[in-house]
Amino acid sequence: MASMTQSLEDYLETIYILIRDGGSACVRDVAKSLDVKMPSVVKAIHELKKLELVLQEPYSAIELTEKGRRLARSVLGRHTLLRSFLVKLGVSRKTADKDACRMEHILSAETLDKIRLFSEGNKISEGNKK
């Protein structure tokens, strides 16, 4: 079985945004959005199908399964949180967007929760010290 990679998360997030903003996502649109070649998108779609995250008939639009929608929303939520946090720190929106894209895949849930709490103005308690 295929495993979820950073790259596949980026494809899933892009498909979600294209569907949300334009109603549909085609291979050509995903390729353009990610600045990749169409065969790369086709390969990614094949992997996302194995993970039961997308549906697509040949030459038709890409659809997200419920599982795919949930995961895509989660990835986009992490991205949005991190971009907002970086912008609050004074990072330009363009740089914050690129950095958030990298960070969204590697930060732990604990770190993301602390960033969320901090961004909302809540007091952060120190974790367990060893």
PEKA-V79814 format. One record per residue. N is the residue number from 0. SS is DSSP state (helix for helix, strand for strand, loop for the rest). OMEGA is omega as a letter, one per 40 degrees, with the letter a starting at -180 (none if undefined). Layout:
((N,SS,OMEGA) (N,SS,OMEGA))
//
This chain:
((0,loop,i) (1,loop,i) (2,loop,a) (3,loop,i) (4,loop,i) (5,helix,a) (6,helix,i) (7,helix,i) (8,helix,i) (9,helix,i) (10,helix,a) (11,helix,i) (12,helix,i) (13,helix,i) (14,helix,i) (15,helix,a) (16,helix,i) (17,helix,i) (18,helix,a) (19,helix,a) (20,helix,a) (21,helix,i) (22,loop,i) (23,loop,i) (24,strand,i) (25,loop,i) (26,helix,a) (27,helix,a) (28,helix,i) (29,helix,i) (30,helix,i) (31,helix,a) (32,helix,a) (33,helix,a) (34,loop,i) (35,loop,i) (36,loop,a) (37,helix,i) (38,helix,i) (39,helix,i) (40,helix,a) (41,helix,i) (42,helix,i) (43,helix,i) (44,helix,i) (45,helix,i) (46,helix,i) (47,helix,i) (48,helix,i) (49,helix,a) (50,loop,a) (51,loop,a) (52,loop,i) (53,strand,i) (54,strand,i) (55,loop,i) (56,loop,a) (57,loop,i) (58,loop,i) (59,loop,a) (60,loop,i) (61,strand,i) (62,strand,i) (63,strand,i) (64,loop,i) (65,helix,i) (66,helix,i) (67,helix,i) (68,helix,a) (69,helix,a) (70,helix,i) (71,helix,i) (72,helix,i) (73,helix,i) (74,helix,i) (75,helix,i) (76,helix,i) (77,helix,a) (78,helix,a) (79,helix,i) (80,helix,a) (81,helix,i) (82,helix,i) (83,helix,i) (84,helix,a) (85,helix,i) (86,helix,i) (87,helix,i) (88,loop,i) (89,loop,i) (90,loop,i) (91,loop,a) (92,helix,a) (93,helix,i) (94,helix,i) (95,helix,i) (96,helix,i) (97,helix,a) (98,helix,i) (99,helix,i) (100,helix,i) (101,helix,a) (102,helix,a) (103,loop,a) (104,loop,a) (105,loop,a) (106,loop,i) (107,loop,i) (108,helix,i) (109,helix,a) (110,helix,i) (111,helix,i) (112,helix,i) (113,helix,i) (114,helix,i) (115,helix,i) (116,helix,i) (117,helix,a) (118,helix,i) (119,loop,i) (120,loop,i) (121,loop,i) (122,loop,a) (123,loop,i) (124,loop,i) (125,loop,i) (126,loop,i) (127,loop,i) (128,loop,i) (129,loop,none))
//
